């Protein structure tokens, strides 16, 4: 990040390397005024449907790749099947591919997970314990661990799951 004075903060322009300064509510302009950037954040990215992987953000005005500058046709040529896709859809597909159902583990795996990094959301309640490793797997997905009545469990799911939701998922697997 570059700071020119106390009331303006910006970033280096991708076009010329000169600092980019906020000009108004809609655009950013680089320090030499040569490049103007639309500030509205992209809502779409080029992605091959079903992959859960964003290739390049779609510029909200031009429809071209933000980083590559590729037109939609050029993007599709380099990445067959790539089309503009809502970020939320890409994230949902990616999360679904990352999610791992609860499965039993041994105490050594539990102890390792508990000690490799500081545990996050560690809860001891209702005769059970849950926590997740503080470093997320991807996005909001975390490796989550549970101890229920002598059984140790691991799953990969959204880090926002509550203690009770984690227990319910483990018990559902146990009883199926």
Secondary structure, 3 states (H helix, E strand, C coil): CEEEECCEEEEECCCCCCEEEECCCCEEEECCCCCEEECCCCCEEEEECCCCCCCEEECCCCCCECCCCCCHHHHHHHCCCEEEEEHHHHHHHHHHHHCEEEEEECHHHHHHHHHHCCEEEEEEECCEEEEEECCCCECCEEEEEEEECCEEEEEEEECCCCHHHHHHHHHHHHCC
